[in-house]
């Protein structure tokens, strides 16, 4: 089943994001290589694809896991958590309807 992992950043998280980004992306690339990643990306803090120093306010990952506990365990081990980027992470089942 698909699961949405919705993360909210702490204020001024850009430096922490940049330092942990390679490890964060490696995990997403693994999901993608396994065919289990629907979409992933950050939420810019301003209305721009490149927010520059404004940074980001959170992230969204929609990926396939065997169960909600499996998805939660994966989310709980995100390098952004250890780096102090995320203040909150919510994991919910997701039903893909379109496209």
C-alpha positions, 0 to 999 in steps of 0.5 A: 500500500502507498503511504504519505510521509508528511514532514514539517521542518523546524524554523531555519532548517536550511543548513541542517537540510544541506548537511543531511541531504546526501544521506536523505536522498540515498534512502529515496533513491533506494525506494525509487530503484525498488519501484516503491517511490511515487513522489518525493520532494520538499515544500519551498518556504516561498512561492518558488522552485528555488527558494534560496536562503528562504529554504523549505518548510517540510517534505512529502514522500509517497512510497509503498510499504507493507504496512503502516508500522513499516512506513513509520519505522522508515520515516523514523530513521530519516537522516533529517530527523537525526540532523534536527530538520524535522519537528514533526512527521506524520505517516498516513495511508494514501490511496492513489486515484489519479492519474 
